[in-house]
């Protein structure tokens, strides 16, 4: 008897030793901060609000019966939505249990997980399969299973201590251990892939390994299934981000990819601080988060380059997590608090506690938007995304030059694309993806056919199209093989800010360079936006440079005689088939202007070319039988030529309309007389502002004096 | 010497007696409230902000030289803008003087007015003349002169006591007395006209009469130049508003017309309280202000019926004045304080003081939007504007039925037009006026040709068009002679809210009735919008019912095969020439639906007719050579028939899209199976909500049971 007792004691002791350092909860919420966090949900407004939302979701879950259906439906279907709901319930109830200490929440999680544990092993691969994707068991694609587990394991961690040992046993044996095997073995190919699906897989496995105290799985997650670090977390951190933390697919996907990276980093930081995960690769995670924020405009919306849903902003939950952890565990930059305030949401967690306390203490300062060049490519040598900004966070001009690599399957054929924002709004915009996300009636909520035929095509962007063909003739493989090069970047905010990039491969035999600058000139209300697009080739070509704009066109230097009795498409392919031609005007003088009125401010784009110029006013929607393309308007500058041709434009942001007092001021702007003079080394651009004459000179042969402005 | 002294004393005494009761300032600011007002500019946030803005304008004026140019330019020109600036400076400096008691402000007003006094009499009628308008002397139309004087006399009143007697003498003799003569004699016709230009003229004369203590001019302003009250202020109050305070031209012009009415009322109230101006005609001014507010949506924007600039809201200064005076001098309704808060502006005045103090004391309650029928016509017998509302001020459904008289020259041919708002947005909208106000490059900022050819035409609205002709064949004189009739109105918020109107004259031989209702049905998220348009005629006609919508069309019950390679206009006249036909589908079943997604909420309009039905998807912009018409999209229901035909539709507001969390819910809605059954007395409408069947019955012969809903 005594022996038995000793044996039991030994067993318990052994278990304690094995679990050494194993505390629950141990991920987003940890024991040492629990008391403060509980107080924080009363004390700090943002935390109070966030917890109220969590508790509401938890209470809503408790009001419904446990429902674990056998997986059957694809995305959007009944069983799909129920399993999504279940992981949200598990996470919300887990948090609610830790904060309120009310066992009813833990009980609900227990019942749900026991039900999953009873069934999981009997589920085969999901009967509905998403075409081209690896199937899951709970969902139609394995990615959804990974996401499910990343959430569920957190909930489990929070109720762990409230569950009887034998229930934990059942749950781990029936559910989590089989899941670990499924993810690492059955889905092994994805698990070892350097790709965001792989990141989700290893985050799920790593988090589960920590919570279940299975170091072997943690090792797999960090070092790859073979343990050679050619795959796994470290390898992904090495390869998926550029040295500046830019993610090749673009900001919309960067946001999505960031979440599993950050979640697993937090777990590593908690359980194995000696690995110094946040310092890895020169603080790469911190850079990735900063880059995600810097690739938004002041509206909070991500720059919608490549396939992007345009209303996605830094309010999304991935960025809430990232900002909380960046502030709490990486660098307590008070300008992150401004972002958290504007997110108006916080994670109910250790990290969220620090953020909400700091905000309540008034530590927030305005987020510091920067002008910067974000290098693309694992080695930072595959072009990049240029961003220039001027003005306060409340009224900021922002120019974006897309000179990144293709960005894989979601990339658009839009080398040297320009985006221009001002006063919180898009002025020259990117269409983003042709997709109504989750709207079943619009192509099942997926990418529409017009994403290929329109949204990806060059002419759908504000960049040069040659001979009515898209970049790389629309061939993604070709495009993936080449990238633009940074030519020049200068963000000295005291003078001219400029970014310039070369694209030598997009069109055979044609060298492209685009230079965008913010040029402060006395007498103008804001810096002028200078845009110099240069193309050099031996042969004769037609060059089209579209500007897709928001707002109303209220003035032009040339007569507009729009087609009145019929509209026809501008072309037959490469996106031109989707454009209606409203009006075309030949401009003998080779120069002119267009004025827009957008949100009560005027924008006048003066333009000049060295050749006969034609301006076409266009709108979207041709060859669109299901009316999938959103209405949009643009003006398209067109010239034919050979040798070196230029499109030079200067856009002035000016004047205002006061709708309350019904007054208008500054409708005419200050700039006039734009002309250009081609030289052998570059171009001289002349214009007047309030009767003072200026020369803006670009010398492509002298990087020390690439751009100069002088008053004449 | 002594005699001389006595004489002087007698003169002074006589002057004092003549000025008896004459206090300065005596209009918007009066002596007894001055001390409190000065404190208020420090004490109450809104007043502090408002005064800071006034002072900024005053200081800006002081920083510029006195500039009184000889009138030369038309609207928008240099001298025009300078004289506008001057009246604003005079008013701002007058207020700044009273609050700060710093004489520099008074001095600036004095110098400006002395300069005007030196020149005014030498100015002939303005050399530029606005076509068809009576010329002024300072401006190209007399209306601008009236507005100038309404502002200037207030500024003069405020600095009156600071000016030496001899300067006042010069200003009055050289400027104000000639102005009084000019307005009442040279502009006598306008002065005696029952029209908003006349209101401005008499307000200028009345205010000036009070300030200068010239009772004979006050009398002219109140009783008309002949003194017979057939013109003048009382006559205008009698004739320009309906008994419900509705102004025939519509809300946009009501706002403008209200200002001189309110300003003169305030002066009458101060100087001749015995006239009980605010009680006149059953508190007509109070009703007019209430009606101006009730003809806005929760966004603050006025319903844009007739010629209206769509971004005009109750933030405009006219409504700021009106709300301040309504609260301070008419009825201290705390829901007006909510409006003042949302205006975020206040007049620096006695009235503004009361409002800002009450707001600071936390007395504001949410503005009480009502469902109501606003009678039109002097006698209230010329139709009216119907408004139904449901929901909170943050998420309100609002239906408008335009069944008013034509509304004079600015009226549109849109009898029984429907507007539908929800969640702060337009859903089915009115185009408003085709005009870019004050944008010189767009037709001088005036009404564009497309205002006549498009905006006023019936098909530009959400109402019935017969045989492709507009109401009254677009003849304004004919339209002015007839008006719709209220058939039924019920705003019992506990059940169905309904409004129904007849229009027997718009089309010869056709009786029109439209019934709009908000119908609460269990299981729907908000009341359903029922729309029953009935037309009865002997002959065969084509009936078109357009719905111009905001948002994206995301689903239809019928296949859409949009025109892909060419667009052509829908017709040749009556506005049809401005519509591109995108797609047309014949619907054999006579019923179907269209789903819109607008600001993350779905709207599904189910429709049914008793005849073969065609749905046309359309957009604006055909036959628009200067591209003056804003882009817009609509769906147009079309049927041919004789006898009694119906268009029955039910619009459900449902579901949501969460762009942050990328989720969609309730995209399908709850309603299905819409059908109708024509009877001799009316129509029975059948539909299902969540598998429960309902009948909505309209009986046009039984007003006691006009509309009934029952579950089957």
Contacts between the chains, C-beta under 8 A, distances in Angstrom:
chain1	res1	chain2	res2	distance
A	309	B	659	7.5
A	309	B	662	7.6
A	311	B	659	4.2
A	312	B	659	6.7
A	312	B	662	7.9
A	313	B	659	7.8
A	313	B	660	7.2
A	315	B	660	4.9
A	316	B	660	5.4
A	316	B	661	7.5
A	316	B	662	7.8
A	317	B	660	7.2
A	317	B	661	6.6
A	436	B	552	7.4
A	436	B	554	6.2
A	436	B	597	7.5
A	437	B	662	6.0
A	437	B	664	7.9
A	438	B	657	7.2
A	438	B	662	6.5
A	438	B	663	6.7
A	438	B	664	4.1
A	439	B	554	5.3
A	439	B	597	6.9
A	439	B	657	7.6
A	439	B	664	6.4
A	439	B	667	6.6
A	440	B	664	7.9
A	440	B	667	6.4
A	441	B	554	5.6
A	441	B	555	3.9
A	441	B	595	7.1
A	441	B	667	7.2
A	442	B	554	5.6
A	442	B	555	7.8
A	445	B	664	7.6
A	552	B	436	7.4
A	552	B	630	6.9
A	553	B	627	6.5
A	554	B	436	6.1
A	554	B	439	5.2
A	554	B	441	5.6
A	554	B	442	5.6
A	555	B	441	3.9
A	555	B	442	7.8
A	560	B	625	7.2
A	560	B	626	5.7
A	560	B	627	6.0
A	561	B	625	5.5
A	562	B	621	8.0
A	562	B	624	6.1
A	562	B	625	5.2
A	562	B	626	7.0
A	562	B	627	5.1
A	564	B	622	6.6
A	564	B	623	4.5
A	564	B	624	6.9
A	564	B	625	5.7
A	565	B	568	7.0
A	565	B	569	6.2
A	565	B	622	7.2
A	565	B	623	6.8
A	566	B	566	5.6
A	566	B	567	6.7
A	566	B	568	5.6
A	567	B	566	6.7
A	567	B	567	4.1
A	567	B	580	6.8
A	568	B	565	7.0
A	568	B	566	5.6
A	569	B	565	6.2
A	580	B	567	6.8
A	582	B	621	7.7
A	582	B	627	6.6
A	583	B	627	7.2
A	595	B	441	7.1
A	597	B	436	7.5
A	597	B	439	6.9
A	617	B	627	6.8
A	619	B	621	7.9
A	619	B	631	7.4
A	621	B	562	8.0
A	621	B	582	7.7
A	621	B	619	7.9
A	622	B	564	6.6
A	622	B	565	7.2
A	623	B	564	4.5
A	623	B	565	6.8
A	624	B	562	6.1
A	624	B	564	6.9
A	625	B	560	7.2
A	625	B	561	5.5
A	625	B	562	5.2
A	625	B	564	5.7
A	626	B	560	5.7
A	626	B	562	7.0
A	627	B	553	6.6
A	627	B	560	6.0
A	627	B	562	5.1
A	627	B	582	6.6
A	627	B	583	7.1
A	627	B	617	6.8
A	630	B	552	6.9
A	631	B	619	7.4
A	631	B	631	5.4
A	631	B	633	7.1
A	633	B	631	7.1
A	657	B	438	7.2
A	657	B	439	7.7
A	659	B	309	7.5
A	659	B	311	4.2
A	659	B	312	6.7
A	659	B	313	7.8
A	660	B	313	7.1
A	660	B	315	4.9
A	660	B	316	5.4
A	660	B	317	7.2
A	661	B	316	7.4
A	661	B	317	6.6
A	662	B	309	7.6
A	662	B	312	7.9
A	662	B	316	7.8
A	662	B	437	6.0
A	662	B	438	6.5
A	663	B	438	6.7
A	664	B	76	8.0
A	664	B	437	7.9
A	664	B	438	4.1
A	664	B	439	6.4
A	664	B	440	7.9
A	664	B	445	7.5
A	667	B	439	6.5
A	667	B	440	6.4
A	667	B	441	7.1
